[in-house]
């Protein structure tokens, strides 16, 4: 058992919660481990699902049989109408709910009742560096190749598991929900978006490369976001230099991204390795901010003259990410530029260099030391 950072008893102690996360990140396992004593409704079971589809109001009977406690409903997006009943019960009883799902798309599409602030929204992620490090099972090169989905990272045949995972996603999230009639076009899009992971999005260029229209490409990115397979990183706008205004998009897991992009390996000195390492760090910090409920926006910065900083954590940190082991002032050009732009936070160069030092107001950090620092201090 790898201890996860998200502690459900703490988050559901006083208030209901939505728990969303991509398939196979371990939501059900986490619930069984942390909340095994609470009543559990599994809507993946056909018999259970039929019962509530036909008559959502019977949920009140279930609550009366389990009064004043937390009730778990797994895969609630399968019956969006059930949320109206949940809303009513929250307002008229002392019951709390944990409502889980692997996609917000169906809820969004059908205008489902999201409980109007009566439930927290939690996002569950693949295994993080922190979780694997605490369990003494983290291997950087393995993680960059296969990502952090538990059944894949811990498998003896991770490439086979990745293949099965992608096939399952296409079947269950795309074909089953009929969000795309052009499944071959969507598969081309998935591969192209994976190759451009962490790059500034150019909808017209991707459309041309995949034989799709720009509006279709925009819709497909929306599908990835709604089904929790990726997230946007928006650009930071400074007062002086003209910055680009288009977002970047990151897949939620670097193993899935690599597999979709059909990249067989990641040689350590290659540009592909550097991009994977950058994505790994950004995904780790994204998960950290999510689990700690930090109200800090994440940005990147790039000007029209190609000055760039990989990641900004609110107004606190500007972070340049390098996969090399020997860093010099030449590696800090973007950080110096954003300082001139008026950024007041700390300037961090994060790399595989083992020496921690400060020079010219820039902090050089070994990457693991910095991740440990922000997990413990943010």
C-alpha positions in Angstrom: 0.0 0.0 0.0 1.4 3.3 -1.1 0.1 6.1 1.2 -1.6 8.8 -0.9 -1.4 12.5 -0.1 -5.1 13.0 -0.3 -6.7 12.2 3.1 -10.5 11.7 2.5 -11.6 11.5 6.1 -10.2 15.0 6.7 -11.9 16.4 3.6 -15.3 14.8 4.2 -15.4 15.4 8.0 -17.7 18.4 7.9 -18.9 18.8 4.3 -19.8 16.7 1.2 -17.2 16.4 -1.6 -16.8 15.6 -5.3 -13.8 13.4 -6.0 -12.9 13.5 -9.7 -9.9 11.8 -11.2 -8.8 10.0 -14.4 -9.5 6.3 -14.7 -7.2 3.9 -12.8 -5.6 6.6 -10.6 -6.8 4.6 -7.6 -10.0 6.4 -6.4 -11.9 3.2 -5.5 -8.8 1.7 -3.8 -8.3 4.9 -1.8 -12.0 4.9 -0.7 -11.8 1.2 0.3 -8.6 1.9 2.3 -9.6 5.1 4.0 -13.4 5.0 4.2 -14.2 1.3 4.3 -16.7 1.7 7.2 -19.0 4.0 5.4 -22.1 3.0 3.2 -21.1 2.6 -0.4 -23.2 2.8 -3.6 -21.3 1.5 -6.7 -23.0 2.8 -9.9 -20.6 0.7 -12.0 -22.7 -2.3 -11.0 -25.5 -2.7 -13.5 -28.1 -3.8 -10.9 -27.3 -0.8 -8.7 -27.3 1.6 -11.6 -30.7 0.3 -12.9 -32.3 0.7 -9.5 -31.3 4.4 -9.2 -31.9 5.3 -12.9 -35.5 4.1 -12.6 -36.2 5.8 -9.3 -33.6 8.3 -8.0 -35.8 9.2 -5.0 -35.1 5.8 -3.3 -31.8 7.4 -2.3 -33.7 9.0 0.6 -34.7 5.5 1.8 -31.0 4.5 1.7 -30.1 7.6 3.7 -32.8 6.9 6.3 -31.3 3.4 6.7 -27.9 5.0 7.3 -28.6 8.3 9.1 -26.2 11.1 9.9 -23.2 9.6 8.3 -21.0 9.9 5.1 -22.4 8.1 2.1 -20.2 7.3 -0.9 -21.6 7.2 -4.4 -19.0 5.9 -7.0 -19.1 7.1 -10.6 -22.0 9.5 -10.1 -21.7 10.9 -13.6 -23.5 7.7 -14.8 -26.7 9.1 -13.3 -26.5 12.9 -13.3 -30.2 13.2 -12.2 -29.2 11.6 -8.8 -27.5 14.9 -7.9 -30.9 16.6 -7.5 -31.8 14.1 -4.9 -28.4 14.5 -3.2 -28.9 18.2 -3.0 -32.3 17.8 -1.4 -30.9 15.3 1.2 -28.0 17.6 2.1 -30.4 20.4 2.8 -32.8 18.4 4.9 -30.6 15.9 6.8 -27.2 15.7 8.5 -25.9 13.3 5.9 -22.7 14.0 3.9 -21.7 12.5 0.5 -18.5 11.7 -1.3 -19.4 11.7 -5.0 -16.7 10.2 -7.3 -16.3 10.3 -11.0 -13.7 9.8 -13.8 -15.3 12.4 -16.1 -17.0 15.7 -15.6 -18.1 15.8 -19.2 -21.5 14.1 -18.9 -22.3 16.2 -15.8 -21.4 19.4 -17.7 -23.1 18.4 -20.9 -26.4 17.6 -19.1 -26.3 20.6 -16.9 -26.2 18.5 -13.8 -26.7 19.9 -10.3 -23.2 20.5 -8.9 -24.7 21.3 -5.4 -24.2 25.0 -5.4 -21.2 25.2 -3.2 -22.5 22.5 -0.8 -19.7 20.2 -1.8 -15.9 20.6 -2.1 -14.3 19.6 -5.4 -11.2 17.4 -5.1 -9.1 16.2 -8.0 -7.2 12.9 -7.7 -3.9 12.5 -9.6 -1.6 9.6 -10.6 1.1 8.6 -8.1 3.3 11.6 -7.3 7.0 11.8 -6.6 6.2 12.6 -3.0 4.1 9.5 -2.6 6.5 7.1 -4.3 9.5 8.7 -2.5 7.9 8.3 0.9 7.4 4.6 0.0 11.0 4.3 -1.3 9.7 3.2 -4.8 10.5 6.3 -7.0 12.7 5.8 -10.0 12.9 8.9 -12.2 13.7 7.2 -15.6 10.9 4.7 -15.0 8.5 7.4 -14.1 9.4 9.5 -17.2 8.8 6.5 -19.4 5.6 5.0 -17.8 4.1 7.8 -15.7 2.4 7.4 -12.4 -0.9 5.5 -12.9 -0.5 2.9 -10.1 -1.3 -0.3 -12.1 1.2 0.8 -14.8 4.1 2.2 -12.8 4.0 -0.9 -10.5 3.5 -3.4 -13.3 6.1 -5.9 -14.5 4.8 -5.2 -18.0 4.1 -1.4 -18.0 4.1 -1.0 -21.8 1.3 -3.6 -22.1 -0.6 -1.9 -19.3 -0.3 1.5 -21.1 -1.6 0.0 -24.3 -4.6 -1.5 -22.4 -5.2 1.8 -20.7 -5.4 3.8 -23.9 -7.7 1.3 -25.5 -10.0 1.4 -22.5 -10.1 5.1 -22.5 -11.0 5.3 -26.2 -13.7 2.7 -25.8 -15.3 3.9 -22.5 -14.8 7.7 -22.6 -15.1 8.4 -26.3 -17.0 5.6 -28.1 -19.4 4.8 -25.2 -20.3 8.5 -24.7 -20.4 9.2 -28.4 -18.5 12.4 -28.0 -16.7 11.8 -31.3 -18.1 10.2 -34.3 -14.8 10.5 -36.1 -12.8 8.1 -33.8 -9.9 7.8 -36.3 -9.6 11.6 -36.4 -9.7 11.7 -32.7 -6.9 9.2 -32.5 -4.8 11.3 -34.8 -5.5 14.3 -32.6 -4.5 12.4 -29.5 -1.1 11.5 -31.0 -0.4 15.0 -32.3 -1.5 16.6 -29.0 0.9 14.2 -27.2 3.8 15.2 -29.5 3.1 18.8 -28.7 2.6 18.3 -25.0 3.8 21.4 -23.1 4.0 23.5 -26.3 1.9 26.6 -27.0 -1.3 25.4 -28.7 -1.7 26.3 -32.3 -5.2 25.1 -33.2 -4.9 25.8 -37.0 -1.5 24.0 -37.2 -2.8 20.9 -35.3 -6.0 20.9 -37.5 -3.9 20.9 -40.6 -1.6 18.1 -39.4 -4.6 15.9 -38.4 -6.9 16.7 -41.3 -9.5 18.2 -38.9 -11.1 21.6 -38.7 -9.8 24.1 -36.0 -13.2 24.1 -34.2 -13.0 20.3 -34.0 -9.5 20.5 -32.6 -10.8 23.0 -29.9 -13.6 20.6 -29.1 -11.2 17.7 -28.8 -9.0 19.6 -26.3 -12.2 20.4 -24.4 -12.9 16.6 -24.3 -9.4 15.9 -22.9 -10.0 18.6 -20.2 -13.5 17.4 -19.3 -12.4 13.7 -19.1 -9.5 14.8 -16.9 -6.8 13.7 -19.3 -5.1 17.1 -19.3 -4.9 20.6 -18.1 -4.1 24.1 -19.4 -1.2 26.3 -18.3 -2.1 29.9 -19.0 0.4 32.7 -19.9 1.5 35.3 -17.4 1.3 38.9 -18.7 3.9 41.3 -17.5 3.8 45.1 -17.9 6.7 45.6 -20.3 7.4 42.9 -22.9 4.6 41.7 -25.2 3.8 38.2 -24.1 2.0 35.6 -26.1 -1.6 35.0 -25.0 -2.2 31.3 -26.0 -2.2 28.6 -23.4 -0.1 25.4 -23.2 -1.7 22.0 -22.7 -0.3 19.2 -20.6 -1.5 15.6 -20.5 -2.2 14.4 -16.9 0.4 11.6 -17.1 3.7 11.6 -18.9 3.6 7.8 -19.5 0.2 8.0 -21.3 1.5 11.1 -23.2 4.7 9.2 -24.4 2.6 6.2 -25.5 0.1 8.3 -27.4 3.0 10.1 -29.1 4.5 6.7 -30.1 7.9 7.6 -28.6 9.7 4.3 -27.9 12.4 5.6 -25.6 13.8 8.7 -23.9 17.6 9.0 -24.2 18.9 11.1 -21.3 20.6 13.7 -23.5 17.7 14.1 -25.9 15.3 17.0 -26.2 12.5 14.4 -25.6 13.9 13.6 -22.2 14.1 17.3 -21.3 10.5 17.8 -22.3 9.4 14.8 -20.3 11.3 16.0 -17.2 9.7 19.4 -17.5 6.3 17.9 -17.7 6.9 15.7 -14.7 7.9 18.7 -12.6 4.9 20.7 -13.7 2.5 17.8 -13.1 4.0 17.3 -9.6 3.5 20.9 -8.7 0.0 20.8 -10.2 -0.9 17.8 -7.9 0.7 19.5 -4.9 -1.4 22.7 -5.3 -4.5 20.5 -5.8 -3.9 18.3 -2.7 -3.0 21.2 -0.5 -5.9 23.3 -1.7 -3.6 26.2 -2.5 -5.2 29.2 -4.1 -2.3 29.8 -6.3 -2.6 30.0 -10.1 0.0 28.3 -12.2 1.4 30.1 -15.3 4.2 30.1 -17.8 5.7 33.1 -19.5 6.9 33.6 -23.0 7.3 36.8 -25.0 7.0 37.3 -28.7 10.9 37.4 -28.7 11.0 33.9 -27.2 12.0 34.9 -23.7 10.5 32.2 -21.5 10.1 30.8 -18.0 8.6 27.3 -17.7 6.4 27.7 -14.6 5.2 30.5 -12.2 3.5 29.6 -8.9 1.3 32.6 -8.4 3.5 35.6 -7.4 5.8 33.4 -5.3 8.1 31.5 -7.6 9.3 31.7 -11.2 10.9 28.3 -12.1 13.1 27.3 -15.0 13.3 23.6 -15.4 16.4 21.9 -16.9 17.2 18.2 -17.1 21.0 18.7 -17.3 23.4 18.3 -14.4 25.7 21.3 -15.0 24.0 24.6 -14.8 25.5 28.1 -15.6 24.2 31.7 -15.9 23.4 30.9 -19.5 20.6 28.7 -18.3 19.0 31.6 -16.5 18.2 34.0 -19.3 14.4 33.7 -18.9 14.6 34.2 -15.2 16.7 37.4 -15.6 14.2 38.7 -18.2 11.2 38.1 -16.0 13.0 39.8 -13.1 13.4 42.9 -15.4 9.7 42.5 -16.2 8.9 43.2 -12.6 8.3 39.8 -11.2 8.8 40.1 -7.4 8.9 36.4 -6.4 11.8 34.0 -6.0 13.7 33.0 -9.1 14.5 29.3 -9.2 16.6 27.3 -11.6 15.7 23.6 -11.0 17.9 20.9 -12.5 19.7 17.6 -11.9 22.7 19.6 -10.7 23.5 18.4 -7.2 24.9 21.7 -5.8 22.5 24.1 -4.1 23.6 27.7 -4.4 22.5 31.3 -5.0 23.9 33.7 -7.5 22.7 37.1 -8.8 19.4 36.7 -7.0 18.7 33.3 -8.7 18.5 30.2 -6.6 20.0 27.0 -8.1 18.2 24.0 -6.6 18.6 20.2 -7.1 15.1 19.2 -8.3 14.4 16.7 -5.5 15.5 19.2 -2.8 13.1 21.8 -4.2 10.1 19.5 -4.5 10.7 18.4 -0.9 10.9 22.0 0.1 7.7 23.1 -1.5 5.7 20.0 -0.3 6.8 20.8 3.2 6.4 24.6 3.1 3.6 25.6 0.7 
